[in-house]
Amino acid sequence: EAQVTQNPRYLITVTGKKLTVTCSQNMNHEYMSWYRQDPGLGLRQIYYSMNVEVTDKGDVPEGYKVSRKEKRNFPLILESPSPNQTSLYFCASSFKGGPGELFFGEGSRLTVL
Amino acid sequence: GQQLNQSPQSMFIQEGEDVSMNCTSSSIFNTWLWYKQEPGEGPVLLIALYKAGELTSNGRLTAQFGITRKDSFLNISASRPSDVGIYFCAGPDSNYQLIWGAGTKLIIKP
């Protein structure tokens, strides 16, 4: 089944404790992206990757890192999480060169205390 | 920068009613995408529009790419409880990254 898989789905952590949210897609998509969704603010892009080893900042990259060492994986790293990073995070991928028609993961709800 | 204005913000309707929502842009778009997000899930693509004036249907859903290329409409006919969710419009900016509307929340009155 074609899908985008995120882990963990739910996480409660404390300020400053490094964490990684993994994202994997099995559709051989070149493009991958991370979004955060907050009430009243809609979907905001954090980082995106047009292909392996190519990553770029989105609208809200501060406090986040990403890497794209393989085509299928695009982990989101929070080196020192803060409470303002409490949010619902989505990974998405697309087979076209740009964002095109995105396939989304089920989301990862992160709470930073 | 480019912005998408989506309206209405929310809709409370009776089951069986037709629904209409729209999205407008401050600048021209070459593609319009409509997504639906159900509670606890990620957005799912409903309809993609690539040509000004294009009208595309997907079951009870119909979307149109406005002739000015600055707007798009989504209609749902004979609404059902399964239509509940948040509907987002989106379009690519000059860097081919998607810009998103704030969403229209659809609620069906019991």
Boltz contact constraints between the chains, C-beta under 6 A:
constraints:
  - contact:
      token1: [A, 42]
      token2: [B, 100]
      max_distance: 6.0
  - contact:
      token1: [A, 42]
      token2: [B, 102]
      max_distance: 6.0
  - contact:
      token1: [A, 42]
      token2: [B, 103]
      max_distance: 6.0
  - contact:
      token1: [A, 43]
      token2: [B, 100]
      max_distance: 6.0
  - contact:
      token1: [A, 90]
      token2: [B, 42]
      max_distance: 6.0
  - contact:
      token1: [A, 98]
      token2: [B, 96]
      max_distance: 6.0
  - contact:
      token1: [A, 99]
      token2: [B, 97]
      max_distance: 6.0
  - contact:
      token1: [A, 99]
      token2: [B, 98]
      max_distance: 6.0
  - contact:
      token1: [A, 101]
      token2: [B, 45]
      max_distance: 6.0
  - contact:
      token1: [A, 101]
      token2: [B, 48]
      max_distance: 6.0
  - contact:
      token1: [A, 104]
      token2: [B, 42]
      max_distance: 6.0
  - contact:
      token1: [A, 104]
      token2: [B, 43]
      max_distance: 6.0
  - contact:
      token1: [A, 105]
      token2: [B, 42]
      max_distance: 6.0
  - contact:
      token1: [A, 106]
      token2: [B, 41]
      max_distance: 6.0
  - contact:
      token1: [A, 106]
      token2: [B, 42]
      max_distance: 6.0
  - contact:
      token1: [A, 107]
      token2: [B, 42]
      max_distance: 6.0
